[in-house]
Amino acid sequence: MPDFIPYTRRQLPAVLTRIQAAIYTVVAPLAITAWRTAEPVPYPERCSGEELHLQVGDSWGALFDCAWFRFRGQIPASAVGQPVVALLDVNGEMCVVDETGAPLRGLTNVASEFDSQLGKPGKRVLPLTAGAQGPEPVEVWADAGCNDLFGYLQEQGRIKEAALAICHPEIRALYYDFEVLLDSLTPLPEKSPRHQQILVALHDVAHLLNQSSLSADVAGQARARLAPVLQKCGGDPSLQISAIGQAHMDLAWLWPIRETKRKGARTFATALAQMADYPDYRFAASQAQLFQWMKESYPALYTRIQARVQDGRLEPQGALWVECDANLVGGESLIRQILHGRQFFRAEFGVDVPYIWLPDTFGFPATLPQILAAAGIRYFLIQKLSWSLVNQFPHHAFHWQGLDGSRVLVHLLPEETYNSPAAPRSI
């Protein structure tokens, strides 16, 4: 192979970063006003807190402070006919709402604590219009918490971004094409023809981008170069891979429980927005308690959740009331978890869930197969056994037999994490 390929292999992540930076072109700032409170307040009372007039770079709160944010601006004439988005990052978690206060979409600060191997956690893009009509006003309301995904204060709660921007769909599509192929290099043997073909295609795109400014036309040329290697198959597949969205959420962990409820609203609202954008998208959510909180605190959102369950696009996941500890509690507690969890899903959605979903619990009592079998539970999904520092668990699919001889079919996630990035290396 040519001598330049090892060099460009090291530079390819920088090419991906450059493509990402070109997806959005900022065209106008947004004015920022916030009403800060110590605890969340409902939408009708959104202006009852301490009024703050803020700019990018200003700190707006301490850890777990709350605020209703209002972003206002105007789409300029230069954006006519273009897809326009708002880029919003207040170094906290936000729930964008409609004119009635119902959740529309969750946004998360880019600086969140996160495992970088899973990708970038920040969700800062709020789609506004697929084609701007001309100078038109924009007003966005969002309910915010001054904390990141894991309940930490990042960068003293300083606002990082509040602007209107044109989205360039062809460049965005190039970003994902390039990202998938770049990640495909990781599991493929370096000397395999497939690895080398992908490497050369990525190299050609890198040189194309170095010779030209990144426009829609150039992005189209780059995607045309990547298309042949994206379309190739590795023979007749022995497995069919399907995927379903899932958001693992501890109901009580590094934040107040009131923040869990708001995390739930952001999560469900974002999943529903993705379903609107992508008709094939499916989402699964566990824990009857989380659904109950949505019913109590966000009734309009809950009505949309119910509709998606009925049309089969949102799947209630696991039979338990919460993803519970299984060692410290007694048998009666575990039985009640199953009883109340299944009763809730039957009553609210008309569905029965015949499996247990416990990816984040570390250990299980020997009596559990008997309890599950007696409750009519057929399957059991786990994951944390693979995290042992001493013993490597040898199986991913097996029958677990309890003390009384009862058996349950168990699946241990083969990626050894419940936070799959759904990348080629995951497959």
Salt bridges, closest charged atoms under 4 A:
GLU39 OE1 - ARG258 NE 3.02
GLU50 OE1 - ARG36 NH2 2.77
GLU51 OE2 - HIS53 NE2 2.93
GLU93 OE1 - LYS263 NZ 2.68
GLU93 OE1 - ARG266 NH2 3.07
GLU139 OE2 - ARG72 NH1 3.72
ASP143 OD1 - ARG262 NH1 2.69
GLU155 OE1 - LYS160 NZ 3.75
GLU161 OE1 - ARG124 NE 2.70
GLU170 OE2 - ARG223 NH1 3.55
ASP177 OD2 - ARG223 NE 2.74
ASP183 OD1 - ARG425 NH1 2.19
ASP204 OD1 - HIS203 ND1 3.11
ASP204 OD2 - ARG225 NE 2.86
ASP250 OD2 - HIS248 NE2 3.84
GLU259 OE1 - ARG258 NH1 2.50
GLU259 OE1 - ARG262 NH2 3.19
GLU259 OE2 - ARG266 NH2 3.59
ASP277 OD2 - ARG105 NH2 3.55
ASP311 OD2 - ARG308 NH1 3.13
GLU323 OE1 - HIS248 ND1 3.61
GLU332 OE2 - ARG336 NE 3.00
GLU348 OE2 - LYS295 NZ 2.80
ASP352 OD2 - ARG342 NH2 2.79
ASP352 OD1 - ARG346 NE 3.37
ASP360 OD2 - HIS248 NE2 3.11
ASP360 OD1 - LYS384 NZ 2.19
